Amino acid sequence: MDVLWQDLRYSFRTLLRSPALAAAAGLSLALSVGANTTMFTLINTLFLNPLPVARPSELVAVFTLDANNPTRFGNLLPLSIPNLVDVRAHSDVLTDLAGYSGPLPLSLATQGAPERVFAQIVTGNYFDVLGITPAAGRFFTTAEDRTPGTHPVVVIGNGFWQRRFGADPAAIGRTITLNRQIFTIVGVAPEGFKGVTSLFGPELWLPSMMVPQVLPKQFGDWLHDRGAMAFMTAGRLKPGVSRLQAEARLKTIAHALEREYPEANKGRSVSLLPLTEAAIFPGMRSALLFGGAVLMAIVGLVLLIACSNVANLLLARATARRQEIAVRLALGAGRRRLLRQLLTESIVLGLGGGAAGLVLGYWGRNLLWSYRPAAVANNFVELRFNAPVFAFTFVLSIASGIVFGLVPAMRASRPDLVGVLKEDTPASSGGRRTGRLRAALVIGQVALSLVALVVAGLFLRNVQHAFAIDLGYDATPIAVVSANPGQAGYDQPRAEQFYRAAREMVSRLPGVASTSWASNQPLWASLYRRIVVDGRESQGKGDALLVLVNTVDVDYFKTMAIGGKAGREFTAADRSGSLPVALVNETMAARYWPNEDPVGRQFRFDTERSPRQIIGVVKTIKYQTIGEPPQPAMFVPLAQNYSDAMVLYVRATRDPAAMLKTVQREMRRLDAEVPLENPATVIEVIDQSLWMMKIAAGLLAVFGALALVLASVGLYGILAYAVGQRQREIGLRMALGADRRSVLRLVLGEAAALVAIGVAAGLVLAAAASRAMSSLLFGLSAVDPSAFGGASAILVLVALVAAYLPARRASRLDPFRALRQS
C-alpha cells in the first residue's frame, strides 16, 4: 500500500510538471468519456436498469403466441382479460398474475380547456404483484376490481401529485374528472414509478372494472371478449420455479383454453419472457437494442481515437523523459517497477479525464432528454444517473488509462541505455520505431473517425430521405385535428351530428379544398381486427386474419388524394341499415384474392354476424411507419361503424399550418367541451414520428464531429512533433537549396500519405458497418455515395488544414538557427 501511495504522489507531481500535456490529454478523455457516459445512461435506463419493483428477477411477462397472424411487430401479443383471469386461476407456478394496458389518452377536466393525460387500466392486484408501496394513501383493493363500474377510484403518479397538488397528502380523497367520470384519488405511486415500461409510461392508474366508463366503444368489450387482446401481464414466479418450467405449465393451460374456447383461442398458445425484457414491447425491442448498439459502438470509436491521441502524447513525453528513465534503470530500478509507475501515471490521467467526463455526461444526459416531445414529456421515464452509471464511468476511465498507457510505458521502460546516455536519440532505431508507431496510431484515428462520420452521414441522409419517401399520398397540403365527443359525454346520435356539422362548417372556410373524418392518425394506425374471408367461415373464429382497419367518412380518399384501383368509394348511401360495405387496399386484394377481382367478395369481422361486401380497391399507403413494408388494410364507412373519437383531415389550398387555428376555432363554436387534440400538419406528424431517428442522427453527428476533431488534433500533434524532431534535417535541406515550397510539399506529402491510408482503411470498415445497420435505413443504400463521399471529403479537408499548420511552420524555419541548435 505504501508503494502504491508513493506511485500516486509521484504521478501527481509528474503531471503537474507537464500541465499542457495533462490538459490536452484530460480534455480528449473528458469529451470521449462524457459521450460514452451519456450514451450508457440512455442504454442503462432502457435496457439494463432494474425495474422499480421488488425482486425483478422473479417477474415474468406472459404473452399470447399467435403464429398464424404475425403483425409487423411479431407474433407475441397481449392477453385478453378473460384469458388472463383463467390463466391466473389455474396456474400453480405463479404466486399471482396482474394485467395492465398500454398508456391510454384520457380527457382531464380543468378550470380551462380539458387536458390530455395518459392512464393505464390495471387489474386490482397490479401493484401488489410488483411489490411496491405507495408514497401516500393506498393502492386498489380486491373489491374495487370485482364488479364493472362500481368503484371509480384512481392512483396518481408522483409527478402528477407534485404538479397538481403540490405533494399535499390531503390530495388523498379528492376527486378528478376523467372523460366526464368523477374518480376519487386513493393513492400516490412512489417517486420515479411510471409503470413497468422502459420509455413511456402513464401518470394515472384505473382499475380494470372501470373500462366501460372511460374507453371509447370502438375499443370493444375488454371485460368479456376473449379476442380483445389488450392487456400486457406481470406474473411472479413461485419459489423454485424457473421461467421455462412456468412456460411449459402455462402452455398446458393455454391448450385447455383453446379446447374450451376455440372461437377465440384456436391456434394460440403462450410465451414467457423476463419482465425486464418485456419493458419494451418485444416487437420493438430488437430494433431499439440494435440502434442503441450502433450508438454505443460509435462513442466507443470516439474513445479509441481519444486513447490513440493520448498514447501519442505519452510517446512524445516518453522521448523527452528518456534520460530520466535510463538513469533510473542504470541506478538499479527494475523494469517491472518502472512499468507499474508509468501505468499508474496513465491511470491517474484516465481517472482525471473520467471525472470530468462524468460531469459532461450528466450535462449531456440533461441536454439529450430536453429534446423529447414537449406534449408528452411528463410521460417519459427519467434517464437515471445512478450507481451503474458511476461504475461504468469508473471502469471505463481505468480501462482507458491502461489502453493508452500500456504501449508507451512498455516502450519507455526498455530504452537503449548506452545510446540514450550518450544523447544519441533522434536517429536511434528506437526513435524510428516510435515514429512508425505514432504514424500507425494516426492512421487508425483517421480510419475510425471516417467510420463515425460515414455512419452519422447515413443517419442524417436517412432522416432527409424519410421526408421524400412516397407515403401513397401528398402530405404537404393536409392538416389534422382529433376530436373526442365521447369524452364530452356524447351518445351516438349526438356525436354523429357533431361530425356532420363540424365537417360542413370547416369545409366552408376559405382555403379549404375538402375535409373528411378518419379513426386513424397519419402513421399511427393501431386498430387490428380479425376477419373471416368468404369461404373460410367453417374454420371458425380461430382462423380469422388480423387486418388493419380504418373507419372513414365520405370524401376521405378525395381529401387524401388516394387513388382508387377498382370499384367505387363510399357515398352517403352507405349508411346504417344499408348493405354493410368495405374497401380494401391493393396489398390485401393481392394476398387474399390473388389473380381475382375482390370487388363483390364478402368477409365478416369475427365480432359480427353479417358479412360485408367489398365495393372497391384503393392504393396501399403507409399506415404505421415510414419504412414499413406494404401491409393489408381495409376501410369501413363511419355511418356503418360508429366511433366516438375521430380525426378530422383538412386539405388546404394554402399553408395548412396557418389553417389549424381557424379550424379549431370553428369546431369549438359547436361545443367548447369536446376535447380537440393533436392539431398538426401531416408533415409535422411525420417529423414527430421520426423523433427517435432524429435524436440518433443528431447524436451521431455530434460524435462524428468529435471524432473528426480528435483525429485532426492527433494528425497535427504527430506532424508538429515530427517537425520539431527533424529541424536539423529540414535546416540542412534548406541550406543546400530547398525552397519553402518544397519543404511545405514534403511535410504535406507525408501527411497526405497517412490520411490516404487511413481513408482507405476507413472506407472498408465503414462499408462493413453500414451494411450491418442497413435494417435501420428507410430504403437508403447502405453505401450511399453522398454519405461516403461527403464524409471522406470533410475528413480530407479538415486533415489537410490540420497538417498545413506544422508544414507552414517547417517551411519558415531559419536554416542556420536550426543547424546551430542541433
MARKEKOL-762867 format. One record per residue (C-alpha): residue in three letters; z, y, x. Coordinates in steps of 0.02 Angstrom, whole numbers, plus 50000, padded with zeros to 5 digits. Example, Ala and Ser with C-alpha at 12.3 -4.5 7.8 and 13.67 -1.06 7.14 Angstrom:
BEGIN
ALA503904977550615SER503574994750684
***
This chain:
BEGIN
MET500005000050000ASP500395011850145VAL498675008350218LEU497845012350051TRP498815028650036GLN498305033050214ASP496475029550173LEU496585040350016ARG497355055150109TYR496045053950246SER494665052850114PHE495255068750028ARG495365078050196THR493625072150244LEU492855077650080LEU493735094450088ARG492945097250260SER491225094550179PRO491335104750018ALA489455106749998LEU489175087950006ALA490635084549890ALA489995097349764ALA488185091049768ALA488695072849753GLY490015076749621LEU488775086549514SER487485072449520LEU488795059649473ALA489585070449338LEU487935073149249SER487435054749256VAL489155047849213GLY489305060649073ALA487655054748999ASN488235036649009THR489915040948931THR489085049948785MET487945035348750PHE489325022448769THR490365032348643LEU488955030148517ILE488695011548557ASN490565008348556THR490775016148384LEU489285007348305PHE489364990148383LEU490894986948492ASN492374996348421PRO493524985448314LEU493524989648130PRO495014999948070VAL495794984447992ALA497144971848032ARG496624956748139PRO494744959748127SER494354943148214GLU494924933948056LEU493734943247941VAL492024936847890ALA490634943047777VAL489864931147650PHE488024934047611THR486814926647487LEU485484917047584ASP483824918047492ALA482474910147598ASN481184911347458ASN481254930147436PRO481454938947604THR481384957847594ARG480894969147737PHE482734968947786GLY482804949947798ASN483414936047685LEU485284939947688LEU485774948347525PRO487424953747444LEU488334943347314SER488454946447127ILE490194949247055PRO490174933146952ASN489684922847104LEU490974931847210VAL492344927747084ASP491854909347081VAL491744907847270ARG493454915847286ALA494204904447153HIS493544888247229SER493724892347414ASP495034883047514VAL494514890647682LEU494834909047643THR496504916847605ASP495574929447497LEU493844936947468ALA493504955147423GLY491914964047374TYR491254981647395SER489654990647350GLY488665002247459PRO489105020847453LEU488525027447283PRO488205045847243LEU489305052447102SER489485069647024LEU491165077947059ALA491635091546936THR492205107747019GLN492545125446961GLY490735129547004ALA489215118247003PRO489505099347014GLU489555092447190ARG488905075947254VAL490165063947332PHE489935045947389ALA491055032547317GLN491205013847338ILE491525001447198VAL492764988547263THR493704973547197GLY495554976247170ASN496044965947323TYR494894975547443PHE496234985047538ASP497424970147540VAL496114958847619LEU495774971747754GLY497634973147788ILE497764992147790THR499145003347722PRO498915019647627ALA499275036547705ALA500035041547538GLY500285033247370ARG499655015447345PHE498085005147329PHE497434996047174THR498454983147082THR497794966847011ALA497974973446833GLU496864988446873ASP495404977146911ARG495534964546770THR494824972546611PRO493244983446607GLY493525001946581THR495415001746556HIS496065009046721PRO495155024746781VAL496045026146949VAL495375031447119VAL495885030247302ILE495305045447401GLY494835046547585ASN495945055447710GLY494645068947745PHE494395072047559TRP496285073347538GLN496415086347676ARG494915096647621ARG495285096647433PHE497175095847428GLY497735101947599ALA498515084747633ASP499795088447497PRO500755072347448ALA500825079547272ALA498975075547255ILE499525058047203GLY499475057847014ARG498245072146998THR496525069346922ILE494725072046972THR493175070546862LEU491765059246919ASN490205057746812ARG491185066046671GLN492515052346680ILE494285057646725PHE495085047346865THR496895047746921ILE497225048047108VAL498395033747154GLY498225033247343VAL497515040347504ALA496625029647634PRO497275030247813GLU496545042947934GLY494865037748006PHE494545024247874LYS492835025747792GLY492625007947739VAL492004993647847THR490345001647890SER489955007448066LEU488925022848023PHE489025029547845GLY490465027147726PRO491205033547562GLU492565046347527LEU493165038247366TRP493515020547307LEU493475014847125PRO493974997947051SER492514986647006MET493024986246821MET492515004546809VAL490695000646846PRO490075003646667GLN490885020946665VAL490065027646824LEU488435018546856PRO486765022846775LYS486145009946651GLN484625005746757PHE485804997746883GLY486054983646758ASP487614974046711TRP488514971646877LEU490044963746799HIS489164949246714ASP487404947146783ARG487344933946919GLY485674940746975ALA486404958047012MET486744955647198ALA487654971947230PHE489244967647324MET489504965447509THR491034954947547ALA492504953747665GLY493474937447674ARG494954932547783LEU494924915247860LYS496424903947839PRO497374899748000GLY496484886248100VAL494834887848006SER493304892748108ARG491854902848040LEU490684887848049GLN491924876847956ALA492114890147822GLU490234892047806ALA489994873347782ARG491304873147645LEU490614888647557LYS488864881247560THR489554866747459ILE490234879147331ALA488554888347329HIS487634872047293ALA488834868747148LEU488474886247080GLU486614882947098ARG486774867446991GLU487874876046863TYR486874892246851PRO485094887846905GLU484314902746818ALA485104914946942ASN485544904047092LYS484094892047116GLY483594891247299ARG485074901647355SER486494897247472VAL487714907347577SER487864912547758LEU489384919247852LEU489434932447988PRO490904940448076LEU491334956247980THR491134966248141GLU489294961148143ALA489074965047958ALA489724982747978ILE487894987347994PHE486814978047869PRO486054963047962GLY484284968047917MET484524984648009ARG485744979448145SER484474971648263ALA483344987048262LEU484814998848291LEU485514987548426PHE483834987148516GLY483685006048503GLY485435007848575ALA484984996048717VAL483475006948759LEU484565022548767MET485875013848874ALA484515007348990ILE483815024849015VAL485505032549055GLY485785017749171LEU484195022949263VAL484845040749273LEU486445034149352LEU485455023749478ILE484465039249526ALA486085048949549CYS486815034849654SER485245034949760ASN485435053649785VAL487235052049838ALA486795037349952ASN485515048450038LEU486825061950061LEU488045049350135LEU486715042550253ALA486415060150316ARG488285062850332ALA488465046450425THR487185052550551ALA488215068350576ARG489805057850598ARG489035045050715GLN490015050950867GLU491665051050771ILE491365033250710ALA490785027450882VAL492355034550965ARG493475026150837LEU492605009550867ALA492705011851055LEU494585015151041GLY494834998450953ALA494605001650766GLY493944986050679ARG492294986950585ARG493124979750428ARG494464993050434LEU493165006550459LEU492084999550318ARG493574999950200GLN493935018050247LEU492135023350214LEU492085014050048THR493725022349997GLU492915039250027SER491445034049917ILE492575027749777VAL493605043849782LEU491975053449768GLY491445042149623LEU493095044549532GLY492975063349553GLY491225063349480GLY491815051449343ALA493235063049293ALA492025077549275GLY490815065749186LEU492175061249060VAL492345079549014LEU490455081449000GLY490395065348898TYR491665072248774TRP490665088248758GLY489055078148741ARG489845067448604ASN490285082948503LEU488565090548531LEU487675074448481TRP488655072248319SER488425090448271TYR486605086048232ARG486995073748093PRO486335079147922ALA487475092847856ALA487355087147675VAL488205070547714ALA489155075047872ASN490835070447792ASN490225052647764PHE489755048747943VAL491055039948046GLU491775049648191LEU491195044548365ARG492805037648437PHE493305044248608ASN494625030948637ALA495335018748765PRO493735008148782VAL492755024048823PHE494025029048956ALA493995011449028PHE492095011349031THR492015027949123PHE493365022349247VAL492485006049288LEU490795014649296SER491475027549419ILE492195014349535ALA490605003749523SER489545019049562GLY490615022949713ILE490335005349779VAL488455005549740PHE488065021949827GLY489345019649965LEU489105001750023VAL487455003150119PRO487895019850204ALA489595012750250MET488824996950324ARG487565007350421ALA488875019350484SER490075005550538ARG488774997350652PRO488165011050769ASP487375008650941LEU488925013551038VAL488075016551205GLY486635026451131VAL487745036951018LEU488995041051155LYS487535046351266GLU486965058051124ASP485365047851104THR485225048750915PRO483685057050845ALA482445044950917SER483515029550909SER482935014150817GLY484455015850703GLY483875033250655ARG482155026750615ARG482885012750509THR483975025250417GLY482445036250388ARG481505021650312LEU482985017550201ARG483095035650141ALA481225035650104ALA481405019450006LEU482805027149904VAL481715042249862ILE480275030949809GLY481485021649696GLN482085038149622VAL480305043649584ALA479895026849505LEU481445026449396SER481265044549343LEU479465041049290VAL480075026649182ALA481335038249099LEU480015051649073VAL478735039549001VAL479995032048878ALA480525049648825GLY478695054448806LEU478345039148699PHE479785043148581LEU479275061448568ARG477475056248534ASN478145043548409VAL479015057148309GLN477455067948317HIS476365053248266ALA477525049048120PHE477055065148031ALA475215060648049ILE475395043147976ASP474495040847811LEU475825038747677GLY474495034647550TYR474535052347480ASP474545070347541ALA476375075247558THR476065093447604PRO475985101647429ILE477355091247347ALA479185095547317VAL480535085147232VAL482215088047148SER483365074747074ALA484155076746903ASN485515065846829PRO485785069246644GLY486765052946632GLN488125060446742ALA488185075146621GLY488585063246478TYR486845062546400ASP486385047546294GLN484605040646297PRO483795051646162ARG484565067446232ALA484075062946412GLU482285059046360GLN482195076046276PHE482845084246436TYR481495075446539ARG480115081446421ALA480755099246411ALA481035101046598ARG479315094146639GLU478445105646516MET479425120846572VAL479105118046758SER477265113946727ARG477015131446654LEU477665140146810PRO476375149846913GLY475905139947068VAL476245122846991ALA474745111246978SER475605096246897THR477295087846876SER477995070746837TRP479585060546845ALA479945045046952SER481515035046983ASN481255033847171GLN481365047447302PRO479945047747429LEU480295034747566TRP481945029847482ALA481405016147361SER482825003647345LEU482704995147175TYR482064977347187ARG481854967247028ARG481464949047005ILE479894944746911VAL479124928546848VAL477234928646855ASP476224922146709GLY476034903346726ARG477634900646825GLU478924903046688SER479324884546678GLN480074885346851GLY481454896746788LYS482294912546848GLY482734904947016ASP480894905447064ALA480724923847020LEU479954935247151LEU480794950947219VAL479694966247199LEU480004984947222VAL479984993847054ASN479725012247019THR479925019646845VAL478705034146824ASP478135046346690VAL476355050746639ASP475355060546769TYR476355053146913PHE474815046747003LYS473915063146970THR475375073047042MET475455061747195ALA473555060447209ILE473695041447223GLY472015034247179GLY471785020247054LYS470825004747108ALA470594996346939GLY471084998446757ARG471955014046693GLU473535024246719PHE474985026946598THR474715038046446ALA475815045046308ALA475325029846205ASP476315018446323ARG477955021646235SER479415011846168GLY478864999446036SER477084997846104LEU476434983946216PRO477524983146374VAL476394987646521ALA476444989846709LEU475364994646858VAL475374985147022ASN474844990547195GLU473424982847296THR474614972547402MET475434964447252ALA473744961147172ALA473084952747330ARG474654942447356TYR474934935647181TRP473164935947110PRO472044933047261ASN470194933947226GLU470594937847043ASP470664953246934PRO472514956046893VAL472124968146750GLY472594959346589ARG473764947046676GLN475564945846623PHE477284944246703ARG479054947346647PHE480654953546727ASP481964939946741THR483114950246629GLU481814952446491ARG481084940346366SER479494949746325PRO478064949146452ARG477234964646523GLN475374966646539ILE474584973746696ILE473434988046648GLY472914994346819VAL472954992947008VAL473395007747120LYS473345011247306THR474775004547414ILE475835018447489LYS477385019547598TYR478935016547492GLN480425014747610THR479975019347788ILE478525027247877GLY478235011947986GLU478374998647851PRO477004985647829PRO476144985247658GLN477314977747529PRO477094973147345ALA477684985847218MET477464989347034PHE477645004046917VAL478295004346739PRO478215018946615LEU479775029346589ALA479535028646400GLN479745009546408ASN481075008746545TYR482375022146517SER483345028646668ASP484725041546658ALA484355048246834MET482605053346889VAL481685063447021LEU480505077446970TYR478925078247076VAL478065095247081ARG476325097647152ALA476145115847204THR474595126447236ARG475575136747364ASP477065133847479PRO478105120447390ALA479705125647480ALA479575142847401MET479435134847228LEU481045124847237LYS482255138747189THR481175143647041VAL481045125446984GLN482935123146993ARG483255139446902GLU482125134146758MET482945116946747ARG484685124746744ARG484135135646599LEU484035119546498ASP485805114146546ALA486805120046695GLU487935104746681VAL486555092446729PRO486765089046917LEU485245093947020GLU485235086247193ASN484185084447350PRO482925098447322ALA481655096947463THR479825096347503VAL479145079047542ILE478835085047720GLU480695088847732VAL481095071547662ILE480005063847797ASP480925074347926GLN482605068147860SER482015050147864LEU481625052348049TRP483365058948089MET483895044448198MET482205043648285LYS482265062348320ILE484025060848390ALA483455046648502ALA481915056348558GLY482975071748596LEU484225061548696LEU482845052948793ALA482025069748829VAL483675076248900PHE483945060549002GLY482145060949064ALA482335079049118LEU483965074749205ALA483125060249295LEU481705071949347VAL482915084849417LEU483915071849513ALA482355063849586SER481675080949637VAL483325085349719GLY483265068849811LEU481495072249873TYR481975089749926GLY483505083050016ILE482595069950118LEU481205082050168ALA482435095850213TYR483425083350317ALA481835076750399VAL481255094350443GLY482955097950520GLN482895081850622ARG481095084950678GLN481235102950733ARG480845098250913GLU479285088550862ILE478675102350747GLY479025115650877LEU478065105751007ARG476585103750889MET476535122350856ALA476715126451041LEU475215115351075GLY474155124850948ALA474545118150774ASP474495132150646ARG475665134450498ARG474395127250376SER474285110850471VAL476185109350478LEU476265112850292ARG474945099350262LEU475925087150372VAL477555088750276LEU476725089550105GLY475665074450150GLU477205064150191ALA477995069650027ALA476405065649931ALA476405048150005LEU478185044949946VAL477795052049773ALA476175042049758ILE477045025549799GLY478465029849678VAL477255034549538ALA476255018549561ALA477835007949552GLY478485018349407LEU476895016049305VAL477034997149321LEU478874997449269ALA478535009749128ALA477124999049059ALA478284983949053ALA479674994248972SER478535002048841ARG477834985148789ALA479604978548768MET480034992548647SER478374992848553SER479274987248393LEU480085004548385LEU478415013748385PHE477535018948224GLY475785012448262LEU475775021348430SER475055012048579ALA476375005648700VAL475295012848841ASP474935029348755PRO473855039548877SER474685055948830ALA476435049348866PHE475965040849029GLY474795054549089GLY475935068749039ALA477475060949119SER476535057249280ALA475825074949289ILE477515083049259LEU478345072049390VAL477005075249522LEU477025094049490VAL478915095649500ALA478985084249652LEU477695094549745VAL478655110449705ALA480235102249773ALA479275096749929TYR478485113649957LEU480125122349997PRO480585112150152ALA478735111350200ARG478635130250195ARG480215131450300ALA479455119550428SER477855129650438ARG478855145350480LEU479835138150624ASP479855148250786PRO479215135050909PHE480085142551062ARG481765143950974ALA481575126150908LEU481205119451083ARG482665129051160GLN483885122551027SER483265104651057
***
